[in-house]
Amino acid sequence: MGIMNRRNAVIGWTVWQLMKRVAMQKAKSVVPKGDAPRRRPHKVAILGAVAAVAALVFVWRRKSSTDDLPPAV
């Protein structure tokens, strides 16, 4: 009889699922609850979006400014 068999795999998977559920419930109980949950985006996500837009504008302006120049001889 080997250590890794179907019965042990099912037991392990079941224990893993139960422990995940318990951990999620404990995490939810630690978070303070307010009257009205307000979902605000993270500052890092906002900064990333602003940086992406700035990079896009920079590349777009640079590309359009080289199109206006006469060809080099």
Jmol script that loads the backbone (N, CA, C; Angstrom):
load data "model"
ATOM      1  N   MET A   1       0.846  -1.172   0.000  1.00  0.00           N
ATOM      2  CA  MET A   1       0.000   0.000   0.000  1.00  0.00           C
ATOM      3  C   MET A   1       0.891   1.234   0.000  1.00  0.00           C
ATOM      4  N   GLY A   2       0.693   2.099  -0.960  1.00  0.00           N
ATOM      5  CA  GLY A   2       1.505   3.302  -1.065  1.00  0.00           C
ATOM      6  C   GLY A   2       0.951   4.439  -0.228  1.00  0.00           C
ATOM      7  N   ILE A   3       1.803   5.414  -0.026  1.00  0.00           N
ATOM      8  CA  ILE A   3       1.380   6.579   0.759  1.00  0.00           C
ATOM      9  C   ILE A   3       0.391   7.421  -0.037  1.00  0.00           C
ATOM     10  N   MET A   4       0.666   7.584  -1.315  1.00  0.00           N
ATOM     11  CA  MET A   4      -0.195   8.422  -2.151  1.00  0.00           C
ATOM     12  C   MET A   4      -1.209   7.537  -2.867  1.00  0.00           C
ATOM     13  N   ASN A   5      -2.437   7.536  -2.378  1.00  0.00           N
ATOM     14  CA  ASN A   5      -3.503   6.802  -3.044  1.00  0.00           C
ATOM     15  C   ASN A   5      -4.735   7.702  -3.130  1.00  0.00           C
ATOM     16  N   ARG A   6      -5.767   7.208  -3.735  1.00  0.00           N
ATOM     17  CA  ARG A   6      -6.956   8.018  -3.973  1.00  0.00           C
ATOM     18  C   ARG A   6      -7.635   8.443  -2.675  1.00  0.00           C
ATOM     19  N   ARG A   7      -7.686   7.542  -1.705  1.00  0.00           N
ATOM     20  CA  ARG A   7      -8.333   7.874  -0.437  1.00  0.00           C
ATOM     21  C   ARG A   7      -7.597   9.010   0.272  1.00  0.00           C
ATOM     22  N   ASN A   8      -6.284   8.929   0.336  1.00  0.00           N
ATOM     23  CA  ASN A   8      -5.509   9.991   0.983  1.00  0.00           C
ATOM     24  C   ASN A   8      -5.605  11.304   0.203  1.00  0.00           C
ATOM     25  N   ALA A   9      -5.677  11.219  -1.119  1.00  0.00           N
ATOM     26  CA  ALA A   9      -5.812  12.424  -1.930  1.00  0.00           C
ATOM     27  C   ALA A   9      -7.148  13.109  -1.655  1.00  0.00           C
ATOM     28  N   VAL A  10      -8.218  12.341  -1.548  1.00  0.00           N
ATOM     29  CA  VAL A  10      -9.543  12.911  -1.273  1.00  0.00           C
ATOM     30  C   VAL A  10      -9.575  13.515   0.121  1.00  0.00           C
ATOM     31  N   ILE A  11      -8.999  12.821   1.094  1.00  0.00           N
ATOM     32  CA  ILE A  11      -8.955  13.357   2.459  1.00  0.00           C
ATOM     33  C   ILE A  11      -8.147  14.656   2.491  1.00  0.00           C
ATOM     34  N   GLY A  12      -7.012  14.670   1.830  1.00  0.00           N
ATOM     35  CA  GLY A  12      -6.184  15.876   1.787  1.00  0.00           C
ATOM     36  C   GLY A  12      -6.896  17.033   1.118  1.00  0.00           C
ATOM     37  N   TRP A  13      -7.582  16.770   0.011  1.00  0.00           N
ATOM     38  CA  TRP A  13      -8.306  17.819  -0.690  1.00  0.00           C
ATOM     39  C   TRP A  13      -9.426  18.367   0.188  1.00  0.00           C
ATOM     40  N   THR A  14     -10.142  17.484   0.898  1.00  0.00           N
ATOM     41  CA  THR A  14     -11.234  17.906   1.770  1.00  0.00           C
ATOM     42  C   THR A  14     -10.716  18.780   2.911  1.00  0.00           C
ATOM     43  N   VAL A  15      -9.630  18.345   3.538  1.00  0.00           N
ATOM     44  CA  VAL A  15      -9.038  19.138   4.624  1.00  0.00           C
ATOM     45  C   VAL A  15      -8.591  20.492   4.102  1.00  0.00           C
ATOM     46  N   TRP A  16      -7.992  20.528   2.915  1.00  0.00           N
ATOM     47  CA  TRP A  16      -7.529  21.787   2.326  1.00  0.00           C
ATOM     48  C   TRP A  16      -8.699  22.740   2.096  1.00  0.00           C
ATOM     49  N   GLN A  17      -9.801  22.230   1.565  1.00  0.00           N
ATOM     50  CA  GLN A  17     -10.973  23.063   1.310  1.00  0.00           C
ATOM     51  C   GLN A  17     -11.560  23.604   2.612  1.00  0.00           C
ATOM     52  N   LEU A  18     -11.634  22.769   3.636  1.00  0.00           N
ATOM     53  CA  LEU A  18     -12.163  23.213   4.923  1.00  0.00           C
ATOM     54  C   LEU A  18     -11.265  24.266   5.560  1.00  0.00           C
ATOM     55  N   MET A  19      -9.962  24.078   5.480  1.00  0.00           N
ATOM     56  CA  MET A  19      -9.034  25.041   6.083  1.00  0.00           C
ATOM     57  C   MET A  19      -9.094  26.382   5.344  1.00  0.00           C
ATOM     58  N   LYS A  20      -9.276  26.343   4.027  1.00  0.00           N
ATOM     59  CA  LYS A  20      -9.432  27.603   3.290  1.00  0.00           C
ATOM     60  C   LYS A  20     -10.689  28.336   3.744  1.00  0.00           C
ATOM     61  N   ARG A  21     -11.778  27.610   3.932  1.00  0.00           N
ATOM     62  CA  ARG A  21     -13.029  28.227   4.365  1.00  0.00           C
ATOM     63  C   ARG A  21     -12.880  28.832   5.759  1.00  0.00           C
ATOM     64  N   VAL A  22     -12.225  28.108   6.665  1.00  0.00           N
ATOM     65  CA  VAL A  22     -12.014  28.611   8.024  1.00  0.00           C
ATOM     66  C   VAL A  22     -11.136  29.854   8.000  1.00  0.00           C
ATOM     67  N   ALA A  23     -10.080  29.831   7.188  1.00  0.00           N
ATOM     68  CA  ALA A  23      -9.176  30.981   7.102  1.00  0.00           C
ATOM     69  C   ALA A  23      -9.903  32.204   6.543  1.00  0.00           C
ATOM     70  N   MET A  24     -10.774  32.006   5.553  1.00  0.00           N
ATOM     71  CA  MET A  24     -11.511  33.140   4.991  1.00  0.00           C
ATOM     72  C   MET A  24     -12.496  33.712   6.011  1.00  0.00           C
ATOM     73  N   GLN A  25     -13.128  32.854   6.797  1.00  0.00           N
ATOM     74  CA  GLN A  25     -14.047  33.342   7.821  1.00  0.00           C
ATOM     75  C   GLN A  25     -13.302  34.114   8.909  1.00  0.00           C
ATOM     76  N   LYS A  26     -12.118  33.635   9.296  1.00  0.00           N
ATOM     77  CA  LYS A  26     -11.326  34.350  10.293  1.00  0.00           C
ATOM     78  C   LYS A  26     -10.876  35.700   9.755  1.00  0.00           C
ATOM     79  N   ALA A  27     -10.485  35.744   8.491  1.00  0.00           N
ATOM     80  CA  ALA A  27     -10.052  37.008   7.897  1.00  0.00           C
ATOM     81  C   ALA A  27     -11.208  37.998   7.830  1.00  0.00           C
ATOM     82  N   LYS A  28     -12.395  37.524   7.503  1.00  0.00           N
ATOM     83  CA  LYS A  28     -13.553  38.412   7.452  1.00  0.00           C
ATOM     84  C   LYS A  28     -13.926  38.938   8.836  1.00  0.00           C
ATOM     85  N   SER A  29     -13.726  38.105   9.860  1.00  0.00           N
ATOM     86  CA  SER A  29     -14.079  38.549  11.206  1.00  0.00           C
ATOM     87  C   SER A  29     -13.101  39.594  11.738  1.00  0.00           C
ATOM     88  N   VAL A  30     -11.873  39.626  11.233  1.00  0.00           N
ATOM     89  CA  VAL A  30     -10.872  40.586  11.693  1.00  0.00           C
ATOM     90  C   VAL A  30     -11.112  41.964  11.091  1.00  0.00           C
ATOM     91  N   VAL A  31     -11.610  42.010   9.867  1.00  0.00           N
ATOM     92  CA  VAL A  31     -11.829  43.275   9.176  1.00  0.00           C
ATOM     93  C   VAL A  31     -12.974  44.028   9.854  1.00  0.00           C
ATOM     94  N   PRO A  32     -12.742  45.307  10.223  1.00  0.00           N
ATOM     95  CA  PRO A  32     -13.826  46.061  10.854  1.00  0.00           C
ATOM     96  C   PRO A  32     -14.956  46.329   9.866  1.00  0.00           C
ATOM     97  N   LYS A  33     -16.159  46.270  10.388  1.00  0.00           N
ATOM     98  CA  LYS A  33     -17.330  46.472   9.535  1.00  0.00           C
ATOM     99  C   LYS A  33     -17.885  47.866   9.775  1.00  0.00           C
ATOM    100  N   GLY A  34     -18.112  48.599   8.695  1.00  0.00           N
ATOM    101  CA  GLY A  34     -18.707  49.925   8.779  1.00  0.00           C
ATOM    102  C   GLY A  34     -20.178  49.862   8.421  1.00  0.00           C
ATOM    103  N   ASP A  35     -20.845  50.993   8.538  1.00  0.00           N
ATOM    104  CA  ASP A  35     -22.262  51.045   8.202  1.00  0.00           C
ATOM    105  C   ASP A  35     -22.478  50.847   6.705  1.00  0.00           C
ATOM    106  N   ALA A  36     -21.760  51.621   5.912  1.00  0.00           N
ATOM    107  CA  ALA A  36     -21.885  51.518   4.463  1.00  0.00           C
ATOM    108  C   ALA A  36     -20.515  51.168   3.895  1.00  0.00           C
ATOM    109  N   PRO A  37     -20.360  49.979   3.327  1.00  0.00           N
ATOM    110  CA  PRO A  37     -19.056  49.625   2.763  1.00  0.00           C
ATOM    111  C   PRO A  37     -18.755  50.478   1.535  1.00  0.00           C
ATOM    112  N   ARG A  38     -17.646  51.173   1.578  1.00  0.00           N
ATOM    113  CA  ARG A  38     -17.241  52.030   0.461  1.00  0.00           C
ATOM    114  C   ARG A  38     -16.040  51.395  -0.202  1.00  0.00           C
ATOM    115  N   ARG A  39     -16.185  51.121  -1.474  1.00  0.00           N
ATOM    116  CA  ARG A  39     -15.120  50.482  -2.235  1.00  0.00           C
ATOM    117  C   ARG A  39     -14.332  51.554  -2.964  1.00  0.00           C
ATOM    118  N   ARG A  40     -13.120  51.824  -2.494  1.00  0.00           N
ATOM    119  CA  ARG A  40     -12.260  52.804  -3.150  1.00  0.00           C
ATOM    120  C   ARG A  40     -11.078  52.080  -3.760  1.00  0.00           C
ATOM    121  N   PRO A  41     -10.657  52.484  -4.951  1.00  0.00           N
ATOM    122  CA  PRO A  41      -9.509  51.819  -5.566  1.00  0.00           C
ATOM    123  C   PRO A  41      -8.228  52.136  -4.804  1.00  0.00           C
ATOM    124  N   HIS A  42      -7.279  51.259  -4.895  1.00  0.00           N
ATOM    125  CA  HIS A  42      -6.000  51.438  -4.222  1.00  0.00           C
ATOM    126  C   HIS A  42      -5.210  52.563  -4.875  1.00  0.00           C
ATOM    127  N   LYS A  43      -4.389  53.223  -4.073  1.00  0.00           N
ATOM    128  CA  LYS A  43      -3.577  54.325  -4.587  1.00  0.00           C
ATOM    129  C   LYS A  43      -2.593  53.832  -5.632  1.00  0.00           C
ATOM    130  N   VAL A  44      -2.063  52.638  -5.442  1.00  0.00           N
ATOM    131  CA  VAL A  44      -1.104  52.095  -6.400  1.00  0.00           C
ATOM    132  C   VAL A  44      -1.778  51.869  -7.751  1.00  0.00           C
ATOM    133  N   ALA A  45      -3.011  51.403  -7.750  1.00  0.00           N
ATOM    134  CA  ALA A  45      -3.731  51.179  -9.004  1.00  0.00           C
ATOM    135  C   ALA A  45      -3.991  52.501  -9.715  1.00  0.00           C
ATOM    136  N   ILE A  46      -4.336  53.538  -8.948  1.00  0.00           N
ATOM    137  CA  ILE A  46      -4.578  54.851  -9.543  1.00  0.00           C
ATOM    138  C   ILE A  46      -3.288  55.392 -10.145  1.00  0.00           C
ATOM    139  N   LEU A  47      -2.184  55.292  -9.401  1.00  0.00           N
ATOM    140  CA  LEU A  47      -0.900  55.781  -9.910  1.00  0.00           C
ATOM    141  C   LEU A  47      -0.460  55.003 -11.151  1.00  0.00           C
ATOM    142  N   GLY A  48      -0.704  53.715 -11.171  1.00  0.00           N
ATOM    143  CA  GLY A  48      -0.359  52.907 -12.339  1.00  0.00           C
ATOM    144  C   GLY A  48      -1.150  53.321 -13.567  1.00  0.00           C
ATOM    145  N   ALA A  49      -2.431  53.595 -13.370  1.00  0.00           N
ATOM    146  CA  ALA A  49      -3.265  54.024 -14.496  1.00  0.00           C
ATOM    147  C   ALA A  49      -2.824  55.391 -15.016  1.00  0.00           C
ATOM    148  N   VAL A  50      -2.505  56.300 -14.097  1.00  0.00           N
ATOM    149  CA  VAL A  50      -2.045  57.632 -14.514  1.00  0.00           C
ATOM    150  C   VAL A  50      -0.718  57.519 -15.257  1.00  0.00           C
ATOM    151  N   ALA A  51       0.192  56.673 -14.772  1.00  0.00           N
ATOM    152  CA  ALA A  51       1.479  56.484 -15.437  1.00  0.00           C
ATOM    153  C   ALA A  51       1.293  55.883 -16.827  1.00  0.00           C
ATOM    154  N   ALA A  52       0.370  54.938 -16.973  1.00  0.00           N
ATOM    155  CA  ALA A  52       0.118  54.330 -18.275  1.00  0.00           C
ATOM    156  C   ALA A  52      -0.433  55.351 -19.259  1.00  0.00           C
ATOM    157  N   VAL A  53      -1.344  56.190 -18.815  1.00  0.00           N
ATOM    158  CA  VAL A  53      -1.902  57.220 -19.689  1.00  0.00           C
ATOM    159  C   VAL A  53      -0.827  58.236 -20.069  1.00  0.00           C
ATOM    160  N   ALA A  54       0.017  58.627 -19.115  1.00  0.00           N
ATOM    161  CA  ALA A  54       1.086  59.580 -19.400  1.00  0.00           C
ATOM    162  C   ALA A  54       2.068  58.999 -20.415  1.00  0.00           C
ATOM    163  N   ALA A  55       2.413  57.724 -20.269  1.00  0.00           N
ATOM    164  CA  ALA A  55       3.322  57.090 -21.221  1.00  0.00           C
ATOM    165  C   ALA A  55       2.695  57.012 -22.606  1.00  0.00           C
ATOM    166  N   LEU A  56       1.412  56.711 -22.659  1.00  0.00           N
ATOM    167  CA  LEU A  56       0.722  56.643 -23.943  1.00  0.00           C
ATOM    168  C   LEU A  56       0.702  58.007 -24.631  1.00  0.00           C
ATOM    169  N   VAL A  57       0.421  59.060 -23.877  1.00  0.00           N
ATOM    170  CA  VAL A  57       0.405  60.413 -24.446  1.00  0.00           C
ATOM    171  C   VAL A  57       1.800  60.806 -24.906  1.00  0.00           C
ATOM    172  N   PHE A  58       2.817  60.476 -24.125  1.00  0.00           N
ATOM    173  CA  PHE A  58       4.194  60.804 -24.490  1.00  0.00           C
ATOM    174  C   PHE A  58       4.588  60.132 -25.803  1.00  0.00           C
ATOM    175  N   VAL A  59       4.282  58.845 -25.932  1.00  0.00           N
ATOM    176  CA  VAL A  59       4.632  58.116 -27.153  1.00  0.00           C
ATOM    177  C   VAL A  59       3.832  58.649 -28.327  1.00  0.00           C
ATOM    178  N   TRP A  60       2.553  58.931 -28.127  1.00  0.00           N
ATOM    179  CA  TRP A  60       1.704  59.425 -29.210  1.00  0.00           C
ATOM    180  C   TRP A  60       2.182  60.790 -29.702  1.00  0.00           C
ATOM    181  N   ARG A  61       2.513  61.689 -28.768  1.00  0.00           N
ATOM    182  CA  ARG A  61       2.983  63.020 -29.172  1.00  0.00           C
ATOM    183  C   ARG A  61       4.325  62.935 -29.864  1.00  0.00           C
ATOM    184  N   ARG A  62       5.205  62.067 -29.367  1.00  0.00           N
ATOM    185  CA  ARG A  62       6.526  61.930 -29.972  1.00  0.00           C
ATOM    186  C   ARG A  62       6.408  61.375 -31.388  1.00  0.00           C
ATOM    187  N   LYS A  63       5.531  60.417 -31.575  1.00  0.00           N
ATOM    188  CA  LYS A  63       5.356  59.820 -32.892  1.00  0.00           C
ATOM    189  C   LYS A  63       4.752  60.824 -33.870  1.00  0.00           C
ATOM    190  N   SER A  64       3.788  61.615 -33.412  1.00  0.00           N
ATOM    191  CA  SER A  64       3.159  62.578 -34.307  1.00  0.00           C
ATOM    192  C   SER A  64       4.109  63.727 -34.628  1.00  0.00           C
ATOM    193  N   SER A  65       5.047  64.073 -33.735  1.00  0.00           N
ATOM    194  CA  SER A  65       5.973  65.164 -34.022  1.00  0.00           C
ATOM    195  C   SER A  65       7.018  64.728 -35.041  1.00  0.00           C
ATOM    196  N   THR A  66       7.394  63.444 -35.114  1.00  0.00           N
ATOM    197  CA  THR A  66       8.370  62.989 -36.102  1.00  0.00           C
ATOM    198  C   THR A  66       7.729  62.845 -37.471  1.00  0.00           C
ATOM    199  N   ASP A  67       6.416  62.703 -37.541  1.00  0.00           N
ATOM    200  CA  ASP A  67       5.735  62.600 -38.830  1.00  0.00           C
ATOM    201  C   ASP A  67       5.715  63.948 -39.560  1.00  0.00           C
ATOM    202  N   ASP A  68       5.779  65.053 -38.826  1.00  0.00           N
ATOM    203  CA  ASP A  68       5.707  66.370 -39.437  1.00  0.00           C
ATOM    204  C   ASP A  68       7.036  66.835 -40.010  1.00  0.00           C
ATOM    205  N   LEU A  69       8.137  66.209 -39.633  1.00  0.00           N
ATOM    206  CA  LEU A  69       9.457  66.634 -40.101  1.00  0.00           C
ATOM    207  C   LEU A  69       9.689  66.201 -41.540  1.00  0.00           C
ATOM    208  N   PRO A  70      10.449  67.024 -42.321  1.00  0.00           N
ATOM    209  CA  PRO A  70      10.762  66.602 -43.689  1.00  0.00           C
ATOM    210  C   PRO A  70      11.755  65.442 -43.655  1.00  0.00           C
ATOM    211  N   PRO A  71      11.791  64.640 -44.695  1.00  0.00           N
ATOM    212  CA  PRO A  71      12.704  63.493 -44.716  1.00  0.00           C
ATOM    213  C   PRO A  71      14.159  63.952 -44.722  1.00  0.00           C
ATOM    214  N   ALA A  72      15.030  63.182 -44.078  1.00  0.00           N
ATOM    215  CA  ALA A  72      16.458  63.519 -44.012  1.00  0.00           C
ATOM    216  C   ALA A  72      17.113  63.201 -45.351  1.00  0.00           C
ATOM    217  N   VAL A  73      18.041  64.057 -45.756  1.00  0.00           N
ATOM    218  CA  VAL A  73      18.711  63.876 -47.041  1.00  0.00           C
ATOM    219  C   VAL A  73      20.089  63.311 -46.846  1.00  0.00           C
TER     220      VAL A  73
END
end "model"
wireframe off; spacefill off
backbone 0.3
color backbone group
